[in-house]
Amino acid sequence: MRKWFNHIPAKFPEFQRRYEAELTSAAMQDDIRQLISWVRESDVTLLYAAKDEQYNQALILHRFLTNRSRMMH
């Protein structure tokens, strides 16, 4: 998916949609619950290798975890 995106800003909305679909898949739920647990307990640093600070997977993951954490309260 990252290779398809290739950090082309015009592809970001579709990349986000695909990445969020992956994050909500049944296979990812145990990992997502663990990440949310860590986020609630302490600061978590999300790393990314992209040079672009506006279009990267860490931003998507941050928003996703923040929204999911709020929903689980």
C-alpha positions in Angstrom: 0.0 0.0 0.0 2.8 2.4 0.9 4.5 1.7 -2.5 1.3 2.4 -4.3 0.9 5.7 -2.4 4.5 6.7 -3.1 3.9 9.9 -1.1 1.9 11.4 -3.9 -0.4 13.9 -2.1 -3.3 13.4 -4.6 -3.4 9.7 -3.6 -3.5 10.5 0.1 -7.3 10.3 0.5 -7.4 6.9 -1.0 -4.3 5.8 1.0 -6.1 6.9 4.2 -9.3 5.1 3.3 -7.3 1.9 2.6 -5.1 2.2 5.7 -8.2 2.8 7.9 -9.9 -0.2 6.4 -6.8 -2.3 7.3 -6.8 -0.9 10.8 -10.5 -1.8 11.3 -10.1 -5.3 10.0 -10.7 -8.2 12.4 -7.1 -9.3 12.2 -5.9 -6.0 13.6 -8.2 -5.6 16.6 -5.9 -7.2 19.2 -3.1 -5.0 18.1 -5.3 -1.9 18.1 -6.6 -2.6 21.6 -3.0 -2.9 22.8 -2.0 0.4 21.2 -5.0 2.1 22.7 -4.0 0.7 26.1 -0.5 2.1 25.7 -1.8 5.5 24.6 -4.1 5.7 27.6 -1.2 4.8 30.0 1.5 7.1 28.7 2.9 9.1 25.8 3.4 7.1 22.6 5.7 8.2 19.8 4.6 7.3 16.3 7.5 7.2 13.8 7.4 7.6 10.1 10.1 7.6 7.4 8.4 10.0 5.0 9.9 13.4 4.4 6.4 14.8 4.2 5.0 15.8 7.6 1.5 16.3 6.2 0.9 13.1 4.2 2.1 10.1 6.1 0.7 7.0 7.9 1.6 8.2 11.4 -0.9 11.0 11.1 -3.6 8.6 10.0 -2.7 6.2 12.9 -2.7 9.0 15.4 -6.2 10.2 14.4 -7.5 6.6 14.3 -6.2 5.8 17.8 -7.5 9.1 19.2 -10.9 8.5 17.8 -11.0 4.9 18.8 -9.9 5.7 22.3 -12.7 8.2 22.7 -15.2 5.7 21.4 -14.1 3.1 23.9 -14.7 5.3 27.0 
